[in-house]
Amino acid sequence: MSKACGHKSRQNRRTVRERPCLLCGKLPSDPHHYPITVARGAGDSLLEMCPVCREHHDLCHRGDHETLASLEVAAALYYEEVRRTHGHQNPVV
Protein backbone atom coordinates (compact mmCIF):
# COMPACT_ATOMS: atom_id res chain seq x y z
CA MET A 1 0.00 0.00 0.00
CA SER A 2 1.15 3.52 -0.60
CA LYS A 3 1.83 6.30 1.85
CA ALA A 4 -1.35 7.98 0.69
CA CYS A 5 -3.34 5.05 2.06
CA GLY A 6 -1.92 5.57 5.53
CA HIS A 7 -0.89 1.92 5.72
CA LYS A 8 0.00 0.81 9.24
CA SER A 9 2.23 -2.23 9.53
CA ARG A 10 2.71 -3.86 12.93
CA GLN A 11 5.44 -6.03 11.45
CA ASN A 12 7.40 -2.98 10.26
CA ARG A 13 7.03 -1.29 13.64
CA ARG A 14 8.30 -4.48 15.30
CA THR A 15 11.23 -4.63 12.87
CA VAL A 16 12.22 -1.06 13.74
CA ARG A 17 11.83 -1.66 17.51
CA GLU A 18 14.30 -4.54 17.29
CA ARG A 19 17.02 -2.28 15.87
CA PRO A 20 19.31 -0.28 18.17
CA CYS A 21 18.88 3.48 18.53
CA LEU A 22 20.59 5.22 15.63
CA LEU A 23 22.06 7.79 18.01
CA CYS A 24 23.28 5.79 21.02
CA GLY A 25 22.77 2.09 20.30
CA LYS A 26 20.34 1.43 23.17
CA LEU A 27 17.56 -1.14 22.95
CA PRO A 28 14.61 -1.24 22.76
CA SER A 29 13.90 1.47 20.23
CA ASP A 30 10.82 3.48 19.43
CA PRO A 31 9.81 3.67 15.77
CA HIS A 32 10.18 7.40 15.06
CA HIS A 33 8.53 8.79 11.94
CA TYR A 34 11.23 10.73 10.17
CA PRO A 35 11.24 13.19 8.63
CA ILE A 36 8.58 14.68 10.87
CA THR A 37 6.57 15.93 7.87
CA VAL A 38 6.07 12.32 6.79
CA ALA A 39 4.37 11.44 10.08
CA ARG A 40 1.15 13.30 9.36
CA GLY A 41 -1.09 10.79 7.62
CA ALA A 42 1.80 8.64 6.50
CA GLY A 43 2.05 4.92 6.71
CA ASP A 44 4.61 2.73 8.40
CA SER A 45 6.92 1.68 5.62
CA LEU A 46 10.49 0.96 6.62
CA LEU A 47 11.49 4.23 4.90
CA GLU A 48 9.15 6.30 7.06
CA MET A 49 10.41 5.18 10.48
CA CYS A 50 13.79 4.94 12.11
CA PRO A 51 14.81 3.42 15.45
CA VAL A 52 15.56 5.78 18.34
CA CYS A 53 15.57 5.08 22.08
CA ARG A 54 12.87 6.67 24.22
CA GLU A 55 15.21 9.46 25.40
CA HIS A 56 16.18 10.49 21.88
CA HIS A 57 12.59 10.10 20.68
CA ASP A 58 11.47 12.58 23.33
CA LEU A 59 14.28 14.97 22.41
CA CYS A 60 13.26 14.80 18.74
CA HIS A 61 9.68 15.71 19.57
CA ARG A 62 10.88 18.56 21.79
CA GLY A 63 12.78 19.95 18.82
CA ASP A 64 16.28 19.52 20.25
CA HIS A 65 18.45 20.88 17.43
CA GLU A 66 21.53 18.79 18.22
CA THR A 67 19.52 15.56 18.32
CA LEU A 68 17.66 16.41 15.13
CA ALA A 69 20.89 17.26 13.31
CA SER A 70 22.46 13.97 14.40
CA LEU A 71 19.33 12.06 13.41
CA GLU A 72 19.31 13.63 9.95
CA VAL A 73 22.74 12.16 9.21
CA ALA A 74 22.08 8.81 10.90
CA ALA A 75 18.65 8.36 9.28
CA ALA A 76 20.06 8.98 5.79
CA LEU A 77 22.54 6.14 6.30
CA TYR A 78 19.88 3.92 7.88
CA TYR A 79 17.40 4.44 5.01
CA GLU A 80 20.15 3.70 2.48
CA GLU A 81 20.79 0.41 4.30
CA VAL A 82 17.05 -0.36 4.26
CA ARG A 83 16.93 0.29 0.49
CA ARG A 84 19.90 -2.02 -0.12
CA THR A 85 18.56 -4.74 2.18
CA HIS A 86 15.03 -4.73 0.80
CA GLY A 87 15.89 -3.93 -2.80
CA HIS A 88 13.19 -1.37 -3.51
CA GLN A 89 12.33 2.23 -2.79
CA ASN A 90 9.49 2.07 -0.26
CA PRO A 91 9.47 -1.34 1.44
CA VAL A 92 6.24 -2.22 3.17
CA VAL A 93 6.50 -5.69 4.62
MIZA-248072 format. One record per atom (N, C-alpha, C, O): residue in one letter; x, y, z. Coordinates in pm, whole numbers, padded with zeros to 5 digits, always signed. Layout:
// residues N
AXYZ ...
***
This chain:
// residues 93
M+00084-00119+00000 M+00000+00000+00000 M+00088+00124+00000 M+00202+00120+00046 S+00037+00230-00050 S+00115+00352-00060 S+00103+00436+00065 S+00018+00411+00152 K+00190+00537+00073 K+00183+00630+00185 K+00047+00698+00190 K-00006+00724+00298 A-00008+00727+00074 A-00135+00798+00069 A-00246+00719+00137 A-00344+00777+00185 C-00232+00589+00142 C-00334+00505+00206 C-00321+00503+00357 C-00409+00452+00426 G-00212+00558+00410 G-00192+00557+00553 G-00174+00417+00609 G-00218+00388+00720 H-00110+00331+00533 H-00089+00192+00572 H-00015+00183+00705 H+00087+00250+00724 K-00065+00103+00795 K+00000+00081+00924 K+00042-00065+00932 K-00041-00155+00920 S+00169-00088+00952 S+00223-00223+00953 S+00282-00254+01091 S+00385-00198+01129 R+00218-00343+01163 R+00271-00386+01293 R+00406-00455+01276 R+00496-00439+01358 Q+00419-00531+01169 Q+00544-00603+01145 Q+00659-00503+01124 Q+00768-00523+01177 N+00635-00398+01047 N+00740-00298+01026 N+00775-00226+01155 N+00893-00201+01182 R+00676-00193+01235 R+00703-00129+01364 R+00787-00222+01451 R+00881-00177+01517 R+00754-00350+01452 R+00830-00448+01530 R+00974-00457+01479 R+01068-00464+01558 T+00990-00458+01348 T+01123-00463+01287 T+01206-00345+01332 T+01324-00361+01366 V+01149-00227+01333 V+01222-00106+01374 V+01254-00111+01523 V+01364-00074+01564 R+01160-00157+01606 R+01183-00166+01751 R+01300-00258+01786 R+01367-00238+01887 E+01323-00357+01702 E+01430-00454+01729 E+01568-00402+01691 E+01669-00465+01723 R+01574-00288+01625 R+01702-00228+01587 R+01750-00135+01699 R+01667-00076+01769 P+01880-00120+01715 P+01931-00028+01817 P+01908+00118+01777 P+01897+00151+01659 C+01902+00204+01877 C+01888+00348+01853 C+01998+00394+01759 C+02114+00359+01777 L+01961+00472+01659 L+02059+00522+01563 L+02158+00618+01627 L+02266+00641+01573 L+02122+00676+01741 L+02206+00779+01801 L+02293+00729+01916 L+02400+00785+01941 C+02249+00625+01987 C+02328+00579+02102 C+02342+00428+02111 C+02422+00378+02190 G+02266+00354+02031 G+02277+00209+02030 G+02195+00136+02133 G+02202+00013+02141 K+02116+00208+02214 K+02034+00143+02317 K+01919+00065+02254 K+01871+00096+02145 L+01876-00038+02327 L+01756-00114+02295 L+01664-00112+02416 L+01714-00101+02528 P+01536-00120+02401 P+01461-00124+02276 P+01450+00016+02216 P+01482+00116+02281 S+01406+00020+02093 S+01390+00147+02023 S+01243+00176+02000 S+01159+00086+01995 D+01214+00305+01986 D+01082+00348+01943 D+01088+00370+01792 D+01188+00421+01742 P+00985+00332+01718 P+00981+00367+01577 P+00946+00516+01566 P+00835+00557+01600 H+01039+00596+01519 H+01018+00740+01506 H+00993+00774+01360 H+01076+00743+01274 H+00880+00836+01332 H+00853+00879+01194 H+00948+00993+01160 H+00949+01096+01227 Y+01026+00973+01057 Y+01123+01073+01017 Y+01132+01074+00866 Y+01138+00967+00806 P+01133+01187+00802 P+01124+01319+00863 P+00986+01344+00922 P+00888+01280+00885 I+00982+01438+01013 I+00858+01468+01087 I+00742+01493+00991 I+00631+01449+01019 T+00765+01561+00880 T+00657+01593+00787 T+00591+01468+00731 T+00475+01473+00689 V+00662+01357+00729 V+00607+01232+00679 V+00505+01175+00777 V+00413+01104+00736 A+00519+01206+00904 A+00437+01144+01008 A+00288+01178+00996 A+00204+01097+01035 R+00256+01291+00944 R+00115+01330+00936 R+00043+01256+00823 R+00057+01291+00706 G-00032+01154+00860 G-00109+01079+00762 G-00030+00975+00687 G-00083+00909+00597 A+00096+00959+00722 A+00180+00864+00650 A+00161+00723+00704 A+00102+00702+00810 G+00211+00630+00630 G+00205+00492+00671 G+00328+00453+00752 G+00400+00539+00802 D+00350+00325+00763 D+00461+00273+00840 D+00553+00188+00755 D+00588+00076+00791 S+00593+00241+00640 S+00692+00168+00562 S+00825+00178+00635 S+00842+00262+00723 L+00918+00094+00598 L+01049+00096+00662 L+01128+00222+00627 L+01229+00250+00691 L+01084+00297+00527 L+01149+00423+00490 L+01078+00543+00550 L+01107+00657+00512 E+00986+00520+00639 E+00915+00630+00706 E+00941+00630+00856 E+00898+00721+00927 M+01012+00528+00904 M+01041+00518+01048 M+01187+00483+01067 M+01247+00412+00986 C+01243+00533+01176 C+01379+00494+01211 C+01383+00466+01361 C+01303+00522+01437 P+01475+00380+01405 P+01481+00342+01545 P+01557+00444+01631 P+01672+00477+01602 V+01491+00492+01734 V+01556+00578+01834 V+01508+00535+01972 V+01393+00494+01988 C+01596+00544+02072 C+01557+00508+02208 C+01454+00611+02258 C+01435+00716+02197 R+01390+00579+02368 R+01287+00667+02422 R+01341+00807+02451 R+01274+00907+02422 E+01462+00815+02508 E+01521+00946+02540 E+01539+01031+02415 E+01501+01148+02412 H+01598+00973+02311 H+01618+01049+02188 H+01487+01077+02116 H+01473+01180+02051 H+01391+00987+02127 H+01259+01010+02068 H+01195+01133+02131 H+01142+01219+02061 D+01201+01141+02264 D+01147+01258+02333 D+01218+01385+02292 D+01154+01488+02269 L+01351+01379+02282 L+01428+01497+02241 L+01392+01541+02099 L+01384+01661+02071 C+01369+01446+02011 C+01326+01480+01874 C+01195+01556+01876 C+01181+01658+01809 H+01099+01507+01953 H+00968+01571+01957 H+00970+01705+02030 H+00880+01787+02013 R+01071+01726+02112 R+01088+01856+02179 R+01160+01956+02090 R+01170+02075+02123 G+01211+01908+01977 G+01278+01995+01882 G+01423+02025+01917 G+01476+02129+01878 D+01488+01934+01989 D+01628+01952+02025 D+01713+01954+01897 D+01721+01854+01825 H+01775+02069+01870 H+01845+02088+01743 H+01963+01994+01726 H+01986+01944+01616 E+02038+01968+01831 E+02153+01879+01822 E+02109+01736+01789 E+02169+01670+01705 T+02004+01691+01857 T+01952+01556+01832 T+01898+01544+01691 T+01924+01446+01622 L+01823+01645+01647 L+01766+01641+01513 L+01874+01644+01404 L+01861+01578+01301 A+01979+01720+01427 A+02089+01726+01331 A+02160+01590+01323 A+02193+01543+01214 S+02183+01529+01438 S+02246+01397+01440 S+02157+01293+01374 S+02205+01207+01300 L+02027+01302+01399 L+01933+01206+01341 L+01926+01221+01189 L+01912+01122+01118 E+01936+01342+01140 E+01931+01363+00995 E+02041+01284+00925 E+02017+01220+00823 V+02161+01289+00980 V+02274+01216+00921 V+02255+01066+00938 V+02270+00989+00843 A+02222+01024+01060 A+02208+00881+01090 A+02092+00818+01012 A+02104+00706+00963 A+01981+00889+00999 A+01865+00836+00928 A+01895+00819+00779 A+01849+00723+00718 A+01971+00911+00721 A+02006+00898+00579 A+02083+00769+00555 A+02056+00698+00458 L+02177+00738+00642 L+02254+00614+00630 L+02166+00492+00655 L+02177+00391+00585 Y+02079+00502+00754 Y+01988+00392+00788 Y+01894+00361+00670 Y+01878+00245+00633 Y+01834+00466+00612 Y+01740+00444+00501 Y+01812+00388+00378 Y+01754+00310+00303 E+01938+00428+00358 E+02015+00370+00248 E+02036+00221+00271 E+02027+00142+00178 E+02064+00183+00396 E+02079+00041+00430 E+01948-00034+00407 E+01948-00145+00355 V+01836+00027+00446 V+01705-00036+00426 V+01680-00057+00277 V+01631-00162+00236 R+01712+00042+00195 R+01693+00029+00049 R+01778-00086-00006 R+01729-00165-00087 R+01903-00094+00037 R+01990-00202-00012 R+01940-00338+00034 R+01938-00433-00044 T+01900-00347+00159 T+01856-00474+00218 T+01726-00524+00156 T+01710-00644+00133 H+01635-00433+00129 H+01503-00473+00080 H+01488-00459-00071 H+01389-00505-00127 G+01585-00395-00136 G+01589-00393-00280 G+01482-00312-00352 G+01463-00330-00472 H+01413-00225-00283 H+01319-00137-00351 H+01304-00009-00274 H+01353+00003-00162 Q+01236+00087-00331 Q+01233+00223-00279 Q+01150+00242-00152 Q+01192+00317-00064 N+01037+00180-00139 N+00949+00207-00026 N+00897+00075+00032 N+00780+00043+00018 P+00986-00001+00098 P+00947-00134+00144 P+00837-00131+00249 P+00850-00068+00354 V+00730-00199+00219 V+00624-00222+00317 V+00613-00373+00328 V+00572-00440+00233 V+00649-00425+00442 V+00650-00569+00462 V+00512-00616+00502 V+00492-00735+00524 
***
